[in-house]
């Protein structure tokens, strides 16, 4: 199947109106009926401003985090639209992909 990988990235501790930014993305996706995602914590990342984000012993909240969705065209556009409207401070990547569900679903 053809679709899109949509990846949202922000430091783990980043908040918007009191809510963790990537939790808000997941909540918005759920409201659209999108319930499948992959969430990853990374070791280190550097933002456009040159600031390095990493998991330090004293500051784990700065650890880079990603939430990734694999979506068809309609759901991809809708999710990006609602996340944009929410004015969340994060980075978004969208790329065309081919994907398959192999074997039995779990």
C-alpha positions as CSV (number, residue, x, y, z in Angstrom):
1,X,0.0,0.0,0.0
2,X,1.1,3.6,-0.5
3,X,0.9,6.1,2.2
4,X,2.9,8.4,4.5
5,X,5.2,8.1,7.5
6,X,4.5,11.1,9.7
7,X,7.0,11.7,12.5
8,X,6.6,14.3,15.2
9,X,9.7,15.2,17.4
10,X,10.2,17.2,20.5
11,X,12.1,17.0,23.8
12,X,10.3,14.7,26.2
13,X,9.6,17.4,28.7
14,X,8.3,20.0,26.3
15,X,4.8,21.2,27.3
16,X,2.1,23.3,25.7
17,X,-0.7,24.7,27.9
18,X,0.4,22.3,30.6
19,X,0.3,19.1,28.5
20,X,3.2,17.2,27.2
21,X,3.4,18.0,23.5
22,X,3.6,14.5,22.1
23,X,0.9,13.3,24.4
24,X,-1.3,16.0,22.8
25,X,-0.4,14.8,19.3
26,X,-1.5,11.2,20.3
27,X,-4.7,12.6,21.8
28,X,-5.5,14.6,18.6
29,X,-4.8,11.5,16.5
30,X,-7.1,9.4,18.6
31,X,-9.9,12.0,18.1
32,X,-9.5,11.4,14.4
33,X,-9.7,7.6,14.9
34,X,-6.0,7.1,14.5
35,X,-4.9,4.7,17.2
36,X,-1.7,3.1,15.8
37,X,1.6,4.8,16.5
38,X,5.2,4.1,17.5
39,X,6.8,6.1,20.3
40,X,10.6,6.2,20.7
41,X,13.0,7.9,23.1
42,X,16.3,8.8,21.6
43,X,19.7,9.4,23.0
44,X,20.6,12.8,21.5
45,X,19.4,15.3,18.9
46,X,20.3,18.8,17.8
47,X,17.6,21.3,16.9
48,X,17.6,24.0,14.2
49,X,18.9,26.5,16.8
50,X,22.0,24.4,17.4
51,X,20.9,23.3,20.9
52,X,21.7,19.7,21.7
53,X,18.9,17.8,23.5
54,X,20.0,14.6,25.3
55,X,19.3,12.4,28.3
56,X,21.6,13.8,31.0
57,X,21.8,12.3,34.4
58,X,20.3,15.5,35.9
59,X,17.9,16.4,33.1
60,X,16.0,13.4,31.7
61,X,13.2,15.7,30.5
62,X,15.3,17.0,27.7
63,X,15.6,13.6,26.1
64,X,14.5,13.6,22.4
65,X,11.3,11.8,21.7
66,X,9.4,10.8,18.5
67,X,5.9,9.7,17.7
68,X,5.5,8.0,14.3
69,X,2.4,7.2,12.4
70,X,1.9,5.3,9.1
71,X,-1.2,6.7,7.4
72,X,-3.1,6.9,4.2
73,X,-3.3,10.3,2.4
74,X,-6.6,11.4,4.1
75,X,-5.6,10.6,7.7
76,X,-2.1,12.1,7.1
77,X,-3.5,15.4,5.9
78,X,-6.1,15.5,8.7
79,X,-3.6,14.8,11.4
80,X,-1.1,17.5,10.2
81,X,-4.0,19.9,9.9
82,X,-5.2,19.5,13.5
83,X,-1.7,19.5,15.0
84,X,-0.9,22.7,13.1
85,X,-4.1,24.3,14.4
86,X,-3.1,23.3,17.9
87,X,0.1,25.4,17.5
88,X,2.3,22.8,19.2
89,X,6.0,23.5,19.4
90,X,7.5,20.5,17.6
91,X,9.2,19.3,14.4
92,X,7.2,17.2,11.9
93,X,8.5,15.0,9.1
94,X,6.3,13.6,6.3
95,X,7.6,11.1,3.7
96,X,6.0,8.9,1.1
97,X,6.3,5.2,1.8
98,X,5.0,1.8,0.7
99,X,3.8,-0.4,3.6
100,X,2.3,-3.8,4.2
101,X,0.7,-5.7,7.1
102,X,2.4,-9.1,7.0
103,X,1.1,-12.2,8.8
104,X,-1.6,-12.0,11.5
105,X,-2.4,-8.7,13.2
106,X,-1.6,-8.3,16.9
